[in-house]
Amino acid sequence: MNDDHDSSLPEGLDLRALSAFVDGELPLAERTAVEAQLAQQPEAAAKLAAWRAQKTALQALCGAPQRSEHDERNERNGSVGQRAADDEPAFIVVRRPTPRWQRVGLAACWLAAGAGLALALGPLAPRLTGGAWDGLGGRPPSFAERADIAYAVYTPERRHPVEVAANEEEHLINWLSKRLNRPLSVPSLQEYGYSLVGGRLLPGEAGPAAQFMYENPNGARLTLYITGISRDETAFRLFRDGNRRTFYWVSDRMGYALSGPIAEDKLRSIAIEVCSALGGKPEAWQ
């Protein structure tokens, strides 16, 4: 009896094979066979998509580098597993914990130095960062961080990037508007070369959130994240995480975040266009 077999999976596919498939560890012949089985077994394909989403989310939260399309092609050709094995460290470094009194003293020194630096550079910060600075101890609101993580989780997906595809746009808008209790619209980004892929419902900080995904002919993707929030302001800021950038703003107690890996100037231009299309006042940011 195979201990790795999951009774919820269709016959012929077990947890060990699917796990190796997700991690890119199967030889090309076995991978091709699994792909053929998945094409005929939507239940197993859905389970696999969920595993991939969880794996991508963990990589995003832990700061792991995102896979490129070149990596995905290598994985399909059976070469990623060996390279990943070569990249694994051959040892683990164990350090003796620093005494608590030393940690507290060091933290106090850094806090004092940081406060002095903030006071000295505070007036210059908006010019140095293009408006992306939030002040001393500034941290992006949770909806902007959630938008960034949602981008990292769902944009790598090829089979299941959205819940409702663009060919059902009217249904998508009506469904998400009802769930967010707010009439929504999907701005067009065609002039920037991006077409709507579709959208999905996500959990927000204090209620539901919507994510709309766009894609250009080269396969690059942007996402627009929308959720209700409890405060209102006109600030427009930039949040960076690795090569990902998120411009976020608040309008009429709704938080918006446009995320993508493109140049900041271009992403800013698109964000201004999106804000205007959704009834915001981007002229306040100029």
C-alpha positions in Angstrom: 0.0 0.0 0.0 1.3 3.4 -0.9 1.3 5.7 2.1 1.7 8.8 -0.1 -1.6 8.2 -1.9 -4.3 10.7 -1.2 -7.8 9.3 -1.6 -9.0 12.7 -2.7 -6.8 12.5 -5.8 -7.8 10.7 -8.9 -6.4 7.2 -9.5 -2.8 7.2 -10.8 -1.7 10.4 -9.2 -0.2 10.5 -5.7 1.1 13.3 -3.5 4.8 12.4 -4.1 4.5 12.7 -7.9 2.5 16.0 -7.8 4.9 17.5 -5.2 7.9 16.7 -7.4 5.9 18.1 -10.4 5.3 21.4 -8.6 9.0 21.6 -7.6 10.2 20.9 -11.1 12.0 17.7 -10.0 10.4 15.2 -12.4 12.3 14.1 -15.6 10.9 15.4 -18.8 9.2 12.1 -19.7 7.4 11.8 -16.3 6.5 15.5 -16.3 4.9 15.1 -19.8 2.9 12.1 -18.5 1.7 14.0 -15.5 0.6 17.0 -17.6 -1.4 14.6 -19.8 -3.1 13.2 -16.8 -3.9 16.7 -15.3 -5.4 17.8 -18.6 -8.0 15.0 -18.2 -8.5 15.5 -14.4 -9.6 19.0 -13.4 -9.8 18.1 -9.7 -6.1 17.3 -9.6 -5.2 20.3 -11.7 -7.1 22.6 -9.3 -5.3 21.1 -6.3 -2.0 21.6 -8.1 -2.8 25.3 -8.8 -3.6 25.8 -5.1 -0.2 24.3 -4.2 1.6 26.5 -6.6 -0.2 29.6 -5.3 0.8 28.7 -1.7 4.4 28.1 -2.8 4.6 31.5 -4.6 3.1 33.2 -1.6 5.7 31.8 0.8 8.4 32.8 -1.7 7.0 36.3 -1.8 6.7 36.6 2.0 10.2 35.2 2.6 11.8 37.4 -0.1 12.7 34.6 -2.4 13.6 35.7 -6.0 10.8 35.3 -8.5 11.1 32.9 -11.3 11.5 34.3 -14.8 9.9 32.9 -17.9 13.3 31.5 -18.9 13.3 29.5 -15.6 9.8 28.1 -16.4 11.0 27.0 -19.9 14.0 25.3 -18.3 11.7 23.6 -15.8 9.5 22.3 -18.6 12.6 20.9 -20.3 13.7 19.1 -17.1 16.8 21.2 -16.3 15.6 23.4 -13.3 15.8 20.6 -10.8 19.5 20.0 -11.3 20.3 23.8 -11.2 18.2 24.3 -8.1 20.1 21.4 -6.4 23.4 23.0 -7.5 22.3 26.3 -5.9 21.5 24.8 -2.5 24.0 25.7 0.2 26.2 22.8 1.3 26.1 23.8 5.0 24.2 25.7 7.6 25.8 28.4 9.7 24.8 28.4 13.3 25.6 31.6 15.3 25.6 32.0 19.1 22.7 34.2 20.2 23.6 37.7 21.2 22.9 38.5 24.9 19.6 40.5 25.3 21.3 43.5 27.0 23.6 43.9 23.9 20.6 43.7 21.5 18.7 46.3 23.5 21.7 48.7 23.6 22.4 48.3 19.9 18.7 48.9 19.1 18.7 52.1 21.1 21.9 53.3 19.3 20.3 52.7 15.9 17.1 54.3 17.0 18.9 57.5 18.0 20.9 57.6 14.8 17.8 57.0 12.7 15.9 59.8 14.4 18.8 62.2 13.8 19.0 61.2 10.2 15.3 61.6 9.7 15.3 65.1 11.2 18.2 66.1 9.0 16.8 64.6 5.7 13.1 65.1 6.4 12.6 68.3 4.3 14.5 66.7 1.4 12.8 63.3 1.5 9.9 64.0 -0.9 12.3 65.3 -3.5 14.8 62.5 -3.1 12.1 59.7 -3.3 9.6 61.2 -5.8 6.9 61.3 -3.2 7.4 57.7 -2.1 8.6 58.5 1.4 6.1 58.1 4.3 8.0 60.0 7.0 9.7 58.7 10.1 8.9 55.1 10.6 6.7 55.3 7.5 5.2 52.0 6.4 2.8 51.4 3.5 -0.8 50.6 4.6 -1.7 47.0 4.8 -3.8 47.1 1.6 -0.7 48.1 -0.4 1.3 45.2 1.1 -1.6 42.8 0.4 -1.8 44.1 -3.2 2.0 43.4 -3.6 1.7 39.9 -2.2 -1.4 39.1 -4.3 0.6 40.3 -7.4 3.4 37.9 -6.5 1.1 35.0 -5.9 -1.2 35.1 -8.9 0.8 36.7 -11.8 3.1 33.6 -12.3 0.0 31.4 -12.8 -0.5 30.4 -16.4 -3.6 28.2 -16.2 -5.4 29.8 -13.3 -4.3 33.5 -13.0 -7.9 34.7 -12.5 -11.3 33.3 -11.3 -13.4 35.0 -14.0 -11.9 35.7 -17.4 -12.1 38.8 -19.4 -14.7 37.3 -21.8 -17.1 37.4 -18.9 -16.3 41.0 -18.0 -19.9 42.1 -17.3 -20.4 39.2 -14.9 -17.0 39.9 -13.3 -17.8 43.5 -12.6 -21.3 42.8 -11.3 -20.0 40.0 -9.0 -17.2 42.0 -7.5 -19.3 45.1 -7.2 -21.8 43.2 -5.2 -19.2 41.6 -2.9 -17.4 45.0 -2.2 -20.8 46.7 -1.9 -19.6 49.4 -4.3 -20.1 49.9 -8.0 -16.8 49.0 -9.7 -15.5 49.5 -13.2 -12.5 48.1 -15.0 -10.3 50.9 -16.6 -8.9 50.1 -20.0 -5.1 50.0 -20.4 -5.0 49.3 -24.1 -3.2 52.5 -24.9 -0.3 51.2 -22.7 -0.4 47.8 -24.5 -2.1 45.9 -21.7 -5.3 43.9 -22.1 -7.6 42.6 -19.3 -7.0 39.0 -18.4 -9.8 38.9 -15.8 -10.2 39.2 -12.0 -10.8 37.5 -8.7 -12.1 38.0 -5.2 -9.6 38.2 -2.4 -9.7 38.8 1.4 -8.9 42.3 2.4 -7.9 43.9 5.7 -11.5 44.4 6.9 -13.6 42.9 4.2 -13.4 41.6 0.6 -11.0 43.0 -2.1 -10.9 42.7 -5.8 -7.9 42.1 -8.1 -8.0 42.8 -11.8 -5.1 41.5 -13.9 -3.8 42.9 -17.2 -1.2 41.4 -19.6 0.8 42.8 -22.6 1.8 40.8 -25.7 5.1 39.9 -24.1 3.4 38.3 -21.2 4.2 41.0 -18.6 1.4 41.5 -16.1 0.0 44.4 -14.0 -2.7 44.1 -11.3 -5.1 46.6 -9.9 -6.2 45.9 -6.3 -9.3 47.5 -4.8 -10.7 47.4 -1.3 -12.7 49.4 1.1 -10.8 51.1 4.0 -11.8 53.1 7.1 -9.9 56.4 6.3 -9.8 58.9 3.5 -6.8 60.9 2.2 -5.4 62.1 -1.1 -1.8 60.8 -0.7 -0.2 59.0 -3.6 2.8 56.9 -2.7 5.1 54.2 -4.0 5.9 50.9 -2.3 8.8 48.8 -3.5 9.5 45.1 -2.9 12.4 43.7 -4.8 11.8 44.4 -8.5 8.1 44.9 -7.9 6.6 48.4 -7.5 3.1 49.4 -6.3 1.6 52.8 -6.6 -1.2 53.2 -4.1 -3.7 55.8 -3.2 -7.0 56.3 -1.4 -10.1 57.9 -2.8 -13.6 58.1 -1.2 -12.7 55.5 1.4 -11.5 53.0 -1.2 -7.9 51.9 -1.4 -6.3 51.3 -4.8 -3.0 49.7 -5.7 -1.4 49.2 -9.1 1.4 46.7 -9.0 4.0 45.6 -11.6 7.7 45.2 -12.3 7.9 48.0 -15.0 9.8 51.3 -14.7 8.4 53.7 -12.0 7.8 56.6 -14.4 5.6 54.4 -16.7 3.8 52.7 -13.8 3.1 56.2 -12.3 1.6 57.4 -15.6 -0.6 54.4 -15.8 -1.7 54.8 -12.1 -2.6 58.5 -12.8 -4.7 57.3 -15.7 -6.4 54.6 -13.7 -7.1 57.0 -10.8 -8.7 59.5 -13.2 -10.8 56.8 -14.9 -12.1 55.6 -11.5 -13.2 59.1 -10.5 -10.2 60.1 -8.5 -8.3 63.5 -8.6 -4.7 62.7 -9.6 -4.1 66.4 -10.2 -3.6 66.7 -6.4 -0.5 64.6 -6.8 1.3 66.8 -9.3 
